[in-house]
Amino acid sequence: MTFTRFVWPLRDWLNARDARRLARRRELPATIERSYWHSIEYAKDAARLESLGYSEASEADNDPYVRASLPAAAGGVSGQLGRTVERRVPSMHVIYQRRFATPEGDAKPGVG
């Protein structure tokens, strides 16, 4: 099991809390930008935001791992000439745009 599996419930709860806060606001923002670590997290949050009147304006999907080569420390005296470091990063970046607005400017649909 990876660490991200343990973090999904927390991130899902934070996204749900944010959606509930958005639903209570008088004026919803025109755009929302979110980053997701996994497609399951994206699907749940996209459904929440769609119920508030948002649709995807832009989506970028990239490799969840970023690799970088680091140069040798101290000229490679210790025998190690260089190394490659790999880090996990969010794999999806989505910008949501508000589709419609009610005359009062607030949305009242249920958010789960």
Secondary structure as the mmCIF struct_conf table of DSSP 4:
data_model
#
loop_
_struct_conf.conf_type_id
_struct_conf.id
_struct_conf.beg_label_comp_id
_struct_conf.beg_label_asym_id
_struct_conf.beg_label_seq_id
_struct_conf.end_label_comp_id
_struct_conf.end_label_asym_id
_struct_conf.end_label_seq_id
HELX_RH_AL_P HELX_RH_AL_P1 PHE A 3 ARG A 24
BEND BEND1 ARG A 26 GLU A 27
BEND BEND2 ALA A 30 ALA A 30
STRN STRN1 THR A 31 TYR A 36
BEND BEND3 TRP A 37 HIS A 38
HELX_RH_AL_P HELX_RH_AL_P2 SER A 39 SER A 51
TURN_TY1_P TURN_TY1_P1 LEU A 52 GLY A 53
STRN STRN2 TYR A 54 ASP A 61
BEND BEND4 PRO A 64 PRO A 64
STRN STRN3 TYR A 65 PRO A 71
HELX_LH_PP_P HELX_LH_PP_P1 ALA A 72 ALA A 72
HELX_RH_3T_P HELX_RH_3T_P1 ALA A 73 GLY A 76
TURN_TY1_P TURN_TY1_P2 VAL A 77 SER A 78
BEND BEND5 GLY A 79 GLY A 79
STRN STRN4 GLY A 82 ARG A 88
BEND BEND6 SER A 91 SER A 91
STRN STRN5 MET A 92 ARG A 98
TURN_TY1_P TURN_TY1_P3 PRO A 103 GLU A 104
BEND BEND7 GLY A 105 GLY A 105
#
